[in-house]
Amino acid sequence: MTDKALVHHLSAPRAKGRPRVSTVIVVTLGVAFAVVMLSPFLLVAMNSFKSNADYSANGPLALPKALDLSAFERFLTLIDFPTALWNSVLVSGLVTLGGLLISVLAAYAIGIGRIKARTWVVAVLLIATMVPQEALVYPLFYGAQATSTLNTVWSVIVIFIVIQGAYGTYLLAGVLGTFPKELIEAARVDGASAWRILWRVVVPVLRPTLSVLAVFFFIWTWNEFYLPVVLLGDSSSQTIPIALATLRGQHAIEQTTITAGSFLSLLPTVIFFLIFQRTLSNGVTAGAIK
Amino acid sequence: MTASAVTTRGGRAPAPPRERSERPRYWAYLAPMAAGFLIIVAIPLVMNVWFSLHNWQGGASEMTWVGLGNYVELMQDPTFWQSFRNTLYMIVAIVVVPTLVGLLLASVLFNLVAPRVGERTAAFLRGSYYLPQILPIAVAGFMWSWILDTDGGALNAVLTAIGVASPPDWLGSADVAIYGIMLMLIWLQLGYPVVIFMAALGRVDPSIYEAADVDGASWWSQFTRITLPELKPEIFIVTLTALVGALKVFAPILILTGGGPEGSTVVPSYYAYRNFFELSRVGYGAAISNVMALLILVIAIGMLVFQRRATDD
């Protein structure tokens, strides 16, 4: 170690005579708190693999005596889980695509086209994203009935394309407001149409923002509850959250069945979180929040 | 100036022909969003106001005009007031506790754990606090129906193990149920302020903290003198966002208690739902949801005004 490095090391906060005990205490508390926060996940996972007899004999805190999949089997007889999973993927996937499409188009009109009254359009759309679904639910229920889309995923898909799209428009319009004008001008001089400029110039530049938005649209739609629970009464159309809520309302369910069901249902979300962890935490802090 | 300028309204110079011809085309790009907004948000909102001025059982039944009658009835309805009292509990669980604890945790992770132990440990701890945030609220509710189960549920097993003689009947007792729901909501919400506040601390000029270190300021005095004032904008945004969330709590109530026992956990959102779909009192449900929408609108406008002022500064 050179002298310079030594001096630097000595002057670092760590070596300034702070009691190291406090560091130990703080870290211990931080870790203990993390254990508390994670324990529901761990307990759910652990109890999913127990037999009913094992659970009632040893309680929820003991490790499973033997690996047992009967709880999963029981859960899968109560719920058509593959269908619910497919409905969740279908709804979230189509809403993500549709929401991105209409928000890119609308934001193009606002941010690049600089249409009249754009400030008002953005303000109205932002407020639209905050309207509680409670105030829309009955008319939408009525409308879904009238268009025979009640109890089908299509009512939910169309509704959330618009709701997510309103937020996306607000966000993208802000981003496009600072879009480099020279790029647009150069393309115009070359004779490109507005449509061509959108897809060849604007969208490629927006791609990073769009991918963050896509991750959020997907997970928000996956988690939606109020409108879907009203509109998706039929089990063939239900997403995972709605299927779980319906199940809980209908039966008294054994405890291990609940844990196995929770485990299966949280698995896709946790996998999604692990894949997109960076996007999610950066996006939350960048103001892409709801 | 040429004659063409005179014919332009307001005497403004005419727009270059290219831009003028492009205006209507740009409107076309807005059309899908505008149509969607009308059909999914604007018209339903107007219909909901219209419904709230009637007594109506829904479907083909007859609508009777009652003017503001439903709103007058609301003001005298003990369940309605109970639901808003319960919203205060939801505010404690979603706004007050997570924001305060989140401030402390973010500061501990950022100012103590990251510099003394390492960025990775801090990031791991932050991730574990954040994990519940990603769960669909219905899945969380389903999980917690087991955790809060009085006989053989996980929480009471833990309480018994540490020597609590008669652990509470979490979801079965009218005095306790709301606290059970609050526990779940605190667990669910906590990660959000931690992540926001930690990112905000990254924005603060590190030399401020270094100077305070040189002066021998303790962590606590750095927390109150530097961290809190610097984080004011984020605290405001987190508080308002969470406030809207607290007003909209629904899934945990539907899944865990159904508003019971004895109506002790009814919240506005659930009360509206019940009137719409269980009691067939559509007009009354519409009135409840309009009151909610109005409250949320006021909060949202407050947030917009604040953000505009913050960016103007």
Interface residues (C-beta under 8 A of the other chain):
Chain A: P13 R14 K16 S22 T23 V26 V27 L29 G30 V31 F33 A34 M37 L38 P40 F41 L43 V44 N47 Y55 S56 G59 P60 L61 L101 I102 S103 L105 A106 Y108 A109 I110 I112 G113 R114 I115 K116 V121 A123 V124 L125 L126 I127 A128 M130 V131 P132 Q133 E134 A135 L136 V137 Y138 P139 L140 F141 Y142 G143 V158 I159 I161 V162 I163 G165 A166 T169 A194 L198 I219 W222 N223 F225 Y226 V229 V230 I240 P241 I242 L244 A245 L247 R248 G249 Q255 I258 T259 G261 S262 S265 L266 T269 V270 F272 F273 Q277 L280 S281 V284 T285 I289 K290
Chain B: E22 R23 R25 Y26 W27 A28 Y29 L30 P32 M33 A34 G36 F37 I39 I40 V41 A42 I43 P44 L45 M47 N48 F51 G58 L105 V108 L109 L112 V113 P115 R116 V117 T121 F124 L125 R126 G127 S128 Y129 Y130 L131 P132 I134 L135 P136 I137 A138 V139 G141 F142 M143 W144 S145 W146 I147 D149 G152 G153 A154 A157 V158 A161 W187 L190 G191 Y192 V195 I196 A199 A200 D213 T241 V244 L247 K248 F250 A251 L254 I255 G258 P268 S269 A272 Y273 F276 F277 V282 G285 A286 I288 S289 N290 M292 A293 I296 L297 A300 I301 L304
